[in-house]
Amino acid sequence: REEGAENLMRRLEEGDLDVVLFPLPLRREALRTVALFDEPLWLALPKGHPLAAKDVLALDDLRDLTVLALEPGHSLHAQVLALCRAYGAKALLDYATTSLDTLRQMAGMGLGATFLPSLYVRAEALHDSQIVVRPFTPPPPSRRIGLVWRRLSARGSEYAALAAHIRDALGAAGADVAVLPADADS
């Protein structure tokens, strides 16, 4: 399911969902969170954009750039707005959307640039001929992703094992995320 953050957490707490991959931090007493990895954000640009000529971007390159964002309620929304404020970009909120696919397509149509998580870039955006995606110089903007479930779930040990499997799989795949050790769990 891809939904707004509040809706996903409500459905998890009510038992409609069992476990969720979710950006952290998350502070809810009824839920257990296990940090899995830190995922860099990349910038997607229309094919002919001047910044597309650069192989790697600096955050200062964001100055005066028009940036598309997910709609309020998505955890990435607030992070993108904060990056825009910090580095002088203009968030274009008139066209806020609910999915990364739509953001990518809007960037390809020339409506603006957008931040995309690296695992999404690797799976979807690198093969899109309408856009170019660029990483940022270290340290790049990133988000922490974790596994979340109800604290009192009878399947907690199974979800913890799933978290370990996800870490192992990401490490073996050579993904450009920073896999976190098990002691990073909260």
Secondary structure, 3 states (H helix, E strand, C coil): CCCCHHHHHHHHHHCCCCEEEEEECCCCCCEEEEEEEEEEEEEEEECCCHHHHCCCECHHHHCCCEEEEECCCCHHHHHHHHHHHHHCCEEEEEEEECCHHHHHHHHHCCCCEEEEEHHHHHHCHHHCCCEEEECECCCCCEEEEEEEEECCCCCHHHHHHHHHHHHHHHHHHCCCCEECCHHHCC
